[in-house]
Amino acid sequence: MSASQPPRSSSLPPRSSRSPQRRPGLRARLLAAAVAVSLPLAPAPVLATTAAPVLATQSSFLAALLADAGKVTPAQASSARKPIQDKAQGLLKAGDPDGAAELLAAEAVKRDDPVLHLDASEAFKAAGVKNKSKADLASAVDEASIGLDILYFLQDPRCDPDWQIVDSNEVSAEIRRGEKLIEDSNKASADLDTKAPAPPPVEEEKTRKKAPRDGRGLIAVGSVLTLVGIGGLGIMGAGLATGAAAQKDIDALADSLKNGAIDQAAFDAQKPDIDDKGKRGNVLTYAGIGVGAVGLAAGIALLVVGVKKRKKYRAEHGGASDSPSAMLLPALGRGSAGLVLSGRF
């Protein structure tokens, strides 16, 4: 039961109005109880607390009321409250402490049973903790207080011996339970005022370390493009060589035809292969020119910019004394020739 729910007065009247209806002969018993209270018949050490005057008055009133209820033994009272406690326990296990509290409180009023009042206090305390409701926790204190009033009365020697709803050996333990319930409920209510919701954890921003802008990337890309351009020059060279070889073959074939070494039929049979070889050479030459020109132009430009940035970065931030450099060197081998790009970044 949360604070926004309707008050439980519909099922549990205020303590000032929770007295049972008067029964026949009650006026005489009330008068006898008043006389008994006014006479110092015997000390009552159990009532020597801060609330002793109030409790003594309430106990005398209960004595007058309960004397008409007939004989009640602890075994009878325990047997009568067992089904109620079992039903309330089922509601608690189902996660409905509000329903359990209302059931126990209503039955406690009907039977003037202090044990059921304490059980209702426990259920209201559970509801208050679950719902974070100070109203439920206040109801827990009220129920425990009513149960304690009756228990203190049962310890009074003037209590009707025929109305023993709790075994005398269990009264002290129930009193301790009631006092603990009041203490815990008040503490839980105070905790609602002091506990503030914990702030959500602040996630630390994961900053990614950025690579230094020292021209290293430009130099790397420029180197790759320069190598591509050099490869294009190699393709161009291979195309030129293939074309030159095809031209040489066609010239030799024409001389053979002119000298009569071969006839026209042999010339026509060999000429298509030589033409195809020449065409392949032209394709390689043109492709190599395009790749070489673009690769070298872009690669060398990026290398120049990257080297400048590298020098500027090291001058501003400090670094090794050797500056990055790139060199284009010839490479000669058996049956091959080319260029090699080497650099230090």
Protein Blocks (a to p, Z undefined) as FASTA:
>chain_A
ZZkbccfklmmccfklmcccddehklmmmmmmmmmmmpcfbacfklmcfklmmmmmmmmm
mmmmmmmnopadfklmmmmmmmmmmmmmmmmmnopaklmmmmmmmmmmmnopaklmmmmm
mmmmmmmmmnopaklmmmmmmmmmmmmmmmmmmmpmkbcfklcfbcfklmmmmmmmmmmm
mmmmmmmmmmmmmmccddddddddddddddddehlmmmmmmmmmmmmmmmmmmmmmmmmm
mmmmmmmmmmmmmmmmmnopacfklmmmmmmmmmmmmmmmmmmmmmmmmmmmmmmmmmmm
mmmmmmmmmmmmmmmnopafbdcdddddddddehiacddddddZZ
